[in-house]
Amino acid sequence: MKKLGAQLLIGAFLFWPVLAGRAQGPKTLPAADERYKVDILLVVAHPDDEGAATPYLARALDEHKRVAVVFGTRGSSGANEAGAEQAAALGDIREVEARNALATLGITNVWFLGGKDTASQNVLQSLANWGHGASLEQLVRLVRLTRPEVILTFLPGTFIGEDHGDHQASGLLATEAFDLAGDPTVFPEQVAGATKRLEVYLDNLRPWQPKKIYYFADADREDIFRGKGPVYAVKEISKSAKQPYWRMALDSFRAHQTQAKSFLDTIAAMDEAQLEKVMTAEGFWSEGLQFVLGKSLAGGSLTGDIFENIAAGAIPFARPEVSPESARPELSVELAGPWSFYAEFRRAHGLTNLPHPEPPEIALQAPGTLVIPLWIRNRTAKAQEVTLTASLPAGWTAQSGTGKFSVSAKQVAAPRIEVNLPALPEKSPQKAEAQEIVVHAESNGQSIGDVKLHVELRKRALPQ
């Protein structure tokens, strides 16, 4: 009987085109694959970074929202508390951990861009190591494939915090993809159809404009983010799982053994009361999940629900409004590196209201070295002599980069000041106050500007 059933199935399959051809009416053209259409696309850097949003994702799934996740890297430079594997082998394991973690929530559509895990706080290093253009092309393709209503991602900016450059890169790429995926002239091969049967070069996707983008911050301070977007409680009970959302997020996180086995073993020994006390204490999920609204093309209020005003269906492509460039004097000095890049990034993508610290800030490991990159812009018709001095906290010393410099006419020079950072005292407070550095620039006895930077010293931090 089994053999007969198989023969009937094969026969039906072979004759289906003939039967379909006899059907009356117009032929239906293929449409986009609805299995991959989502409401939310989460874009993060490493396996386990999804934990920054999983309490909200559990809530969204309760509300029958469809969710997909994109990771920028496989986390191959991370630690391994569960085994001996490192490098590419660790990346393979962490990919499986991420897929298993998300599967506990019911999320199975997961992609990896293939960027290289880059341990620094400099987003420009991460973008270079990921292959910025190639990664952006992949992410734009995935936005067009999944057609999200909303993108959630890390806030692109430099802050005192972990401030991982890869986290920043994922938010930066997500912002670029939000602004580009709806433009048919961007990666046009993705929206072109085949001219020959079985052509393997053209994707036959369609442009897609997401409606909103929200950020969550990789920063210690919270004050500048309050009131900039919705906050979601994590202690509410899931209608489907009958558990608090924080507990669903924790159960998902248990898959990340390579990154947190010791922590997971500790909480595994706790009873429910102990576990709730620890996981809802300050530093975990005590005050809810704060989002920052980046852009909305659907209207709605700043702190309203993420899906406020969102209606089903495509919307027209919206080119970002570029803010005018600030006027500069003919001879000026400014902070360069990631800080100046982000000022231009916010301007170019219409994100001028995005929270960012003023003065700029960073946390660094001490003892060590702080590099202060600068732009000196000379728009005059002759060479100019510029003197740089640095006002530093006690015990900090300028190793190089101060003194007199000549900047050619109509040129932009890129000096850098290197500062030696002293070791922290043995009994220093767990969280030290940030110190202010001021770089002063003069020319012909006249000030041409000051550059300020707040620096917090730590016993452990990512490289600058």
C-alpha positions as CSV (number, residue, x, y, z in Angstrom):
1,M,0.0,0.0,0.0
2,K,2.9,2.4,0.8
3,K,4.3,1.9,-2.6
4,L,1.0,2.5,-4.3
5,G,0.5,5.7,-2.3
6,A,3.9,7.0,-3.4
7,Q,3.1,6.2,-7.0
8,L,-0.2,8.1,-6.8
9,L,1.6,11.1,-5.3
10,I,4.3,11.2,-8.0
11,G,1.6,10.8,-10.7
12,A,-0.4,13.7,-9.3
13,F,2.8,15.8,-9.2
14,L,3.7,15.0,-12.8
15,F,0.2,15.8,-14.2
16,W,-0.4,18.9,-12.1
17,P,1.0,21.3,-14.8
18,V,-1.4,19.7,-17.4
19,L,-4.4,20.1,-15.1
20,A,-3.4,23.7,-14.1
21,G,-3.0,24.6,-17.8
22,R,-6.6,23.6,-18.5
23,A,-7.9,25.9,-15.8
24,Q,-9.9,28.9,-17.0
25,G,-9.1,32.5,-16.2
26,P,-5.9,34.7,-16.1
27,K,-2.6,33.3,-14.9
28,T,-1.7,34.5,-11.4
29,L,1.8,36.1,-11.3
30,P,4.0,35.2,-8.4
31,A,4.0,37.6,-5.4
32,A,6.4,38.1,-2.6
33,D,6.8,35.1,-0.2
34,E,4.5,35.9,2.7
35,R,6.3,33.4,4.9
36,Y,9.0,35.9,5.5
37,K,6.9,39.1,5.9
38,V,7.4,40.5,9.4
39,D,6.2,43.3,11.6
40,I,9.5,43.8,13.4
41,L,13.0,43.3,12.2
42,L,15.6,43.4,15.0
43,V,19.1,44.3,13.9
44,V,21.9,43.6,16.4
45,A,25.6,42.8,16.3
46,H,26.4,39.5,18.2
47,P,24.6,36.4,19.3
48,D,23.1,37.3,22.8
49,D,22.6,41.0,21.8
50,E,19.0,40.1,21.1
51,G,18.6,40.0,24.9
52,A,18.5,43.8,24.9
53,A,15.0,43.5,23.3
54,T,13.7,40.0,24.1
55,P,11.3,41.2,26.9
56,Y,9.6,43.4,24.3
57,L,9.8,40.8,21.6
58,A,7.9,38.4,23.9
59,R,5.2,41.0,24.3
60,A,5.0,41.7,20.6
61,L,4.6,38.0,19.8
62,D,1.8,37.9,22.4
63,E,0.2,40.5,20.3
64,H,0.6,38.3,17.2
65,K,3.4,40.4,15.7
66,R,5.8,38.6,13.3
67,V,9.5,39.0,14.2
68,A,12.8,38.3,12.4
69,V,16.3,39.0,13.6
70,V,19.5,39.9,11.8
71,F,23.0,39.6,13.5
72,G,25.9,41.5,12.1
73,T,28.5,38.9,13.3
74,R,28.7,35.4,14.7
75,G,30.6,36.6,17.7
76,S,33.8,34.7,17.0
77,S,35.9,37.0,19.2
78,G,33.9,36.4,22.3
79,A,34.7,34.4,25.4
80,N,33.9,30.7,25.8
81,E,32.8,29.5,29.2
82,A,31.3,26.3,27.9
83,G,34.2,24.7,26.0
84,A,37.6,25.0,24.3
85,E,36.4,26.2,20.9
86,Q,37.6,29.7,19.7
87,A,37.6,31.8,16.6
88,A,35.5,30.5,13.7
89,A,34.5,27.4,15.6
90,L,33.1,29.6,18.4
91,G,31.2,31.6,15.9
92,D,29.6,28.5,14.6
93,I,28.5,27.5,18.1
94,R,27.2,31.0,18.9
95,E,25.1,31.0,15.8
96,V,23.4,27.8,17.0
97,E,23.0,29.3,20.5
98,A,21.3,32.4,19.0
99,R,19.0,30.3,16.8
100,N,18.0,28.2,19.9
101,A,17.6,31.2,22.1
102,L,15.2,32.8,19.6
103,A,13.4,29.6,18.9
104,T,12.3,29.4,22.6
105,L,10.3,32.6,21.9
106,G,9.0,31.2,18.6
107,I,11.3,33.3,16.3
108,T,12.8,31.1,13.6
109,N,13.6,33.6,10.8
110,V,17.2,34.5,11.7
111,W,20.0,35.8,9.4
112,F,23.8,36.6,9.8
113,L,25.6,39.2,7.8
114,G,29.0,37.6,8.3
115,G,30.8,40.7,9.7
116,K,33.9,40.1,11.8
117,D,33.6,40.5,15.6
118,T,35.6,43.7,16.3
119,A,36.6,44.4,20.0
120,S,36.8,48.2,20.2
121,Q,34.6,51.2,20.8
122,N,35.3,52.7,17.4
123,V,32.4,52.2,15.0
124,L,34.6,53.1,12.1
125,Q,36.9,50.1,12.9
126,S,33.8,47.8,13.0
127,L,32.5,49.1,9.7
128,A,35.9,48.6,8.0
129,N,36.3,45.1,9.5
130,W,32.7,44.1,8.5
131,G,33.0,45.4,5.0
132,H,30.6,48.3,5.2
133,G,29.3,48.2,1.6
134,A,28.9,44.5,1.5
135,S,27.1,44.3,4.8
136,L,24.8,47.2,3.9
137,E,23.9,45.4,0.6
138,Q,23.0,42.3,2.5
139,L,20.9,44.2,5.1
140,V,19.0,46.1,2.4
141,R,18.3,42.8,0.7
142,L,16.9,41.4,4.0
143,V,14.7,44.5,4.6
144,R,13.3,44.0,1.1
145,L,12.8,40.3,1.7
146,T,11.1,40.6,5.2
147,R,9.3,43.9,4.5
148,P,9.2,45.1,8.2
149,E,6.9,47.7,9.5
150,V,9.3,48.6,12.3
151,I,13.1,48.2,12.7
152,L,14.6,47.9,16.2
153,T,18.3,48.3,16.7
154,F,21.2,49.8,18.8
155,L,21.4,53.5,19.0
156,P,24.3,54.7,16.8
157,G,26.5,57.0,19.0
158,T,29.5,57.1,21.3
159,F,28.6,57.0,25.0
160,I,30.1,56.0,28.4
161,G,29.1,52.4,28.7
162,E,30.1,49.2,27.1
163,D,29.7,51.2,23.8
164,H,30.8,48.3,21.6
165,G,31.7,49.4,18.1
166,D,29.9,46.5,16.7
167,H,26.7,47.4,18.5
168,Q,27.0,50.9,17.0
169,A,27.7,49.5,13.6
170,S,24.5,47.4,13.7
171,G,22.5,50.5,14.5
172,L,24.2,52.5,11.8
173,L,23.6,49.9,9.1
174,A,20.0,49.5,10.2
175,T,19.5,53.3,9.9
176,E,21.1,53.3,6.4
177,A,18.9,50.3,5.3
178,F,15.8,52.1,6.7
179,D,16.7,55.1,4.4
180,L,17.8,53.1,1.4
181,A,15.6,49.9,1.0
182,G,12.7,51.9,-0.4
183,D,14.9,53.5,-3.1
184,P,14.8,51.6,-6.4
185,T,18.1,53.1,-7.5
186,V,19.9,51.6,-4.5
187,F,21.3,48.1,-5.3
188,P,19.0,48.0,-8.3
189,E,20.0,44.5,-9.2
190,Q,18.0,43.4,-6.1
191,V,14.8,44.8,-7.6
192,A,15.4,43.6,-11.1
193,G,13.7,40.4,-12.5
194,A,15.4,37.7,-14.5
195,T,15.6,38.1,-18.3
196,K,16.4,34.3,-18.7
197,R,15.0,31.3,-17.0
198,L,16.9,30.2,-13.9
199,E,19.0,33.4,-13.9
200,V,21.1,33.5,-10.7
201,Y,22.1,37.2,-10.6
202,L,18.9,39.2,-10.1
203,D,16.8,39.0,-7.0
204,N,13.4,40.1,-8.2
205,L,12.6,41.8,-4.9
206,R,10.7,45.0,-4.6
207,P,11.7,48.3,-2.8
208,W,10.4,48.5,0.7
209,Q,10.1,51.5,3.0
210,P,9.8,50.6,6.7
211,K,7.5,52.9,8.7
212,K,9.4,53.4,11.9
213,I,12.8,52.9,13.4
214,Y,13.4,52.7,17.2
215,Y,16.7,52.5,19.1
216,F,17.9,51.1,22.5
217,A,21.2,52.5,23.9
218,D,24.4,50.8,24.8
219,A,25.1,53.4,27.5
220,D,25.3,53.7,31.3
221,R,23.4,56.9,31.7
222,E,19.6,56.9,31.2
223,D,18.6,60.6,31.7
224,I,19.2,61.7,28.1
225,F,16.9,58.9,26.8
226,R,13.9,59.4,29.1
227,G,10.9,60.7,27.3
228,K,12.4,60.0,23.8
229,G,10.3,57.0,23.2
230,P,8.0,54.3,24.7
231,V,8.9,52.3,27.8
232,Y,7.6,48.8,28.3
233,A,7.2,47.0,31.6
234,V,8.9,43.7,31.8
235,K,7.1,42.4,34.9
236,E,3.7,42.0,33.2
237,I,2.4,38.5,32.6
238,S,2.4,37.0,29.1
239,K,-1.1,36.1,28.0
240,S,0.3,33.0,26.1
241,A,3.1,31.8,28.4
242,K,1.5,32.9,31.8
243,Q,5.0,34.1,32.8
244,P,6.5,37.6,33.3
245,Y,8.2,38.9,30.2
246,W,11.5,39.1,32.0
247,R,11.3,35.4,32.7
248,M,10.6,34.6,29.1
249,A,13.7,36.7,28.2
250,L,15.8,34.9,30.8
251,D,14.6,31.4,29.5
252,S,15.7,32.5,26.0
253,F,19.1,33.7,27.3
254,R,19.8,30.3,28.8
255,A,20.9,29.1,25.4
256,H,24.0,31.4,25.5
257,Q,26.2,29.0,27.5
258,T,29.5,30.1,25.8
259,Q,29.0,33.7,27.1
260,A,27.4,33.2,30.5
261,K,27.7,29.6,31.8
262,S,28.9,30.7,35.2
263,F,26.0,33.2,35.6
264,L,23.5,30.7,34.2
265,D,24.7,27.9,36.6
266,T,24.3,30.3,39.5
267,I,20.7,31.3,38.7
268,A,19.9,27.6,37.9
269,A,20.4,26.9,41.6
270,M,18.0,29.5,42.8
271,D,14.3,29.0,43.7
272,E,11.7,31.2,42.0
273,A,11.6,33.8,44.8
274,Q,15.4,34.3,44.7
275,L,15.4,34.4,40.9
276,E,12.8,37.1,40.7
277,K,14.6,39.2,43.4
278,V,17.9,39.0,41.4
279,M,16.5,39.5,37.9
280,T,14.3,42.4,38.8
281,A,16.9,44.2,40.9
282,E,18.6,47.4,39.7
283,G,21.0,46.6,36.8
284,F,18.8,43.9,35.2
285,W,15.1,44.5,34.2
286,S,13.9,46.7,37.1
287,E,12.6,49.8,35.3
288,G,11.3,48.6,32.0
289,L,12.6,48.6,28.5
290,Q,13.3,52.1,27.1
291,F,13.2,52.8,23.4
292,V,14.2,55.9,21.5
293,L,12.2,56.9,18.5
294,G,14.5,57.6,15.6
295,K,12.0,58.2,12.8
296,S,8.3,57.7,12.1
297,L,6.8,58.0,8.6
298,A,3.4,57.0,10.1
299,G,3.0,59.9,12.5
300,G,2.0,59.1,16.1
301,S,3.4,60.4,19.4
302,L,7.0,60.4,20.6
303,T,6.3,58.0,23.6
304,G,3.3,56.2,22.1
305,D,3.2,52.5,21.3
306,I,5.7,51.3,18.8
307,F,2.8,50.3,16.4
308,E,0.8,53.4,17.0
309,N,-0.6,54.7,13.6
310,I,0.9,51.8,11.6
311,A,-1.4,50.4,9.0
312,A,-0.8,47.4,6.8
313,G,0.5,47.9,3.3
314,A,3.4,49.6,1.5
315,I,4.1,53.3,1.8
316,P,6.1,55.5,-0.7
317,F,9.8,55.8,-0.4
318,A,10.8,58.8,1.8
319,R,14.2,60.4,1.1
320,P,15.7,61.6,4.4
321,E,15.8,65.3,5.0
322,V,19.4,66.4,5.3
323,S,19.9,69.2,7.8
324,P,22.0,72.1,6.6
325,E,25.7,72.1,7.6
326,S,26.7,74.3,10.4
327,A,28.6,77.4,9.5
328,R,32.3,77.3,10.5
329,P,34.8,80.1,10.7
330,E,37.7,80.3,8.2
331,L,40.1,78.7,10.8
332,S,38.6,76.2,13.2
333,V,39.3,73.1,15.3
334,E,37.0,70.3,16.2
335,L,36.9,66.7,17.6
336,A,37.3,64.1,14.8
337,G,37.0,60.3,14.8
338,P,33.7,58.7,15.6
339,W,32.4,61.9,17.4
340,S,32.6,64.1,14.3
341,F,31.4,61.2,12.1
342,Y,28.2,60.8,14.2
343,A,27.5,64.6,14.0
344,E,27.6,64.3,10.2
345,F,25.6,61.0,10.3
346,R,22.8,62.5,12.3
347,R,22.7,65.4,10.0
348,A,22.7,63.3,6.8
349,H,19.9,61.0,8.0
350,G,17.6,63.6,9.5
351,L,18.3,62.4,13.1
352,T,19.2,65.8,14.6
353,N,16.9,65.1,17.6
354,L,18.7,61.8,18.5
355,P,20.0,62.0,22.0
356,H,23.8,62.3,22.3
357,P,26.1,63.5,25.1
358,E,27.5,67.0,25.2
359,P,30.4,67.3,25.7
360,P,31.3,64.0,23.9
361,E,32.3,61.2,26.2
362,I,34.1,57.8,26.4
363,A,35.1,55.3,29.1
364,L,38.6,53.8,28.9
365,Q,40.7,51.2,30.8
366,A,43.5,52.6,33.0
367,P,46.4,52.7,32.9
368,G,46.4,53.2,29.2
369,T,46.4,55.8,26.4
370,L,43.7,58.2,25.2
371,V,43.9,59.3,21.6
372,I,42.2,62.6,20.8
373,P,41.7,62.9,17.0
374,L,41.2,66.5,15.7
375,W,40.4,68.3,12.5
376,I,42.0,71.7,11.9
377,R,40.3,73.4,9.0
378,N,42.1,76.3,7.2
379,R,39.8,77.9,4.7
380,T,42.1,81.0,4.3
381,A,44.3,81.7,1.3
382,K,47.6,81.3,3.2
383,A,49.2,78.8,5.6
384,Q,48.4,79.3,9.3
385,E,50.3,78.5,12.4
386,V,48.2,76.8,15.1
387,T,49.2,76.1,18.7
388,L,47.5,73.2,20.5
389,T,47.5,72.9,24.3
390,A,45.7,70.4,26.6
391,S,44.2,71.0,30.0
392,L,44.3,67.6,31.8
393,P,43.4,66.2,35.2
394,A,46.1,65.7,37.8
395,G,48.3,62.7,36.9
396,W,47.3,62.7,33.2
397,T,50.1,63.7,30.8
398,A,50.2,64.6,27.1
399,Q,52.6,62.2,25.5
400,S,52.5,63.8,22.0
401,G,50.4,66.1,19.8
402,T,50.6,69.4,21.6
403,G,52.7,72.4,20.3
404,K,52.8,74.4,17.2
405,F,51.7,73.2,13.7
406,S,51.5,74.7,10.3
407,V,48.4,74.1,8.3
408,S,48.5,74.8,4.5
409,A,46.1,77.1,2.8
410,K,42.7,75.6,1.9
411,Q,43.6,72.4,3.7
412,V,42.2,70.2,6.5
413,A,44.8,68.8,8.8
414,A,44.4,65.8,11.1
415,P,46.6,66.0,14.2
416,R,46.1,63.8,17.2
417,I,46.9,64.2,20.9
418,E,47.9,61.2,22.9
419,V,47.4,61.3,26.6
420,N,48.8,58.8,29.2
421,L,46.1,57.7,31.6
422,P,47.3,56.8,35.2
423,A,46.4,53.6,37.0
424,L,43.3,53.8,39.3
425,P,43.9,53.6,43.0
426,E,43.5,50.1,44.5
427,K,40.5,51.2,46.5
428,S,38.9,53.5,43.9
429,P,35.1,53.6,43.8
430,Q,33.4,51.1,41.5
431,K,32.1,53.9,39.3
432,A,34.5,56.9,39.0
433,E,33.4,60.3,37.9
434,A,34.2,61.3,34.3
435,Q,37.0,63.8,34.0
436,E,37.0,66.7,31.6
437,I,39.8,67.3,29.0
438,V,40.0,70.6,27.2
439,V,42.1,71.0,24.0
440,H,42.7,74.7,23.3
441,A,43.7,76.0,19.8
442,E,45.2,79.4,19.1
443,S,46.5,81.1,16.0
444,N,48.2,84.6,15.9
445,G,47.5,85.0,19.5
446,Q,43.7,84.5,19.0
447,S,41.6,81.5,20.2
448,I,40.2,79.5,17.3
449,G,38.2,77.1,19.5
450,D,38.2,74.6,22.4
451,V,37.5,70.9,22.2
452,K,36.0,69.2,25.3
453,L,35.9,65.5,26.0
454,H,34.6,63.7,29.2
455,V,36.6,60.6,30.0
456,E,35.8,58.0,32.6
457,L,38.6,55.7,33.8
458,R,37.8,52.0,34.5
459,K,39.7,48.9,35.5
460,R,38.2,47.2,32.5
461,A,36.9,48.6,29.2
462,L,37.0,47.9,25.5
463,P,39.9,49.5,23.6
464,Q,39.3,52.9,22.2
